[in-house]
Amino acid sequence: MQLTSDIHMNTQYLYRIQPIRPTLLTEGPTQDEAAVLQQHVSYLENLAKEGTVLLAGRTQTEDPSAFGIVILQAETAEMAHSLMENDPAVHHEVMRAELFPYCIAVLSDQIIQANE
């Protein structure tokens, strides 16, 4: 385990996303939602390749408490907000999103080794 004070990182942010349509997870996405969700995954994968997105994932529940998170690096809160708003799932109103300043306090050695 490594403290992130030992690792040089830009300012971090977390945005939490939740489906706007509550039955998206229980009944599945509509055709339009499915297309937007594929764009959402591609968007996050591209940002991860660039090193902007550090982690993205979702809870495995299908009730109203289900959510996803994206942890990213950005120089400013405005840049982080823009990245969140440009997420296709947010932009096309399939998901609602909320942005938080964030700081990874502890990072597993497994993650560090995988990125070396």
Buried (B, 14 or more C-beta within 10 A) or exposed (E): EEEBEEEEEBBBBBBBBBBBEEEBBEEEBEEEBEBBBEBBEEBBEEBBEEEBBBEBEBEEEEEEEBBBBBBBBBEEEEBBBEBBEEBBBBBBEBBEBEBEEBEBEEBEEEEBEEEE
